[in-house]
Amino acid sequence: MLDTLPVALFAGIVLGFLSGIGVGGGSLLMLWLTLVLEMKHSDARIINLLFFIPTAVISSVFRWKQKALDMKKILPAIICGCISAAIFSIISKQTDISLLKKLFGILLLIIGIKELLYRPRKAK
């Protein structure tokens, strides 16, 4: 039942919405694929990356049109992110899957705690 087309469409819409507002739909997609659909972690990573590319591009284009992106500031992060993604993709292929799952879980816990404790900065 959970792997039917209507459920997949609903999950895609919800996760796309969350990605669009910057919540981290990709992390939630990983949880959905591995915990709910019981997909292999390696397959879920591939789907997550394919999901992330169009949602990131679309969100970035809208933010750029709103003049909310300063390319001089974010270009170094984009370049470093692409390089480190390539390096760690190679490393992850040679790393035990149980270790990757534990590291991913720890990352989600840290992000969750940070979000719970988040306080907006006061304007100067």
Order of alpha helices (4+ residues) and beta strands (2+ residues): alpha-alpha-alpha-alpha-alpha
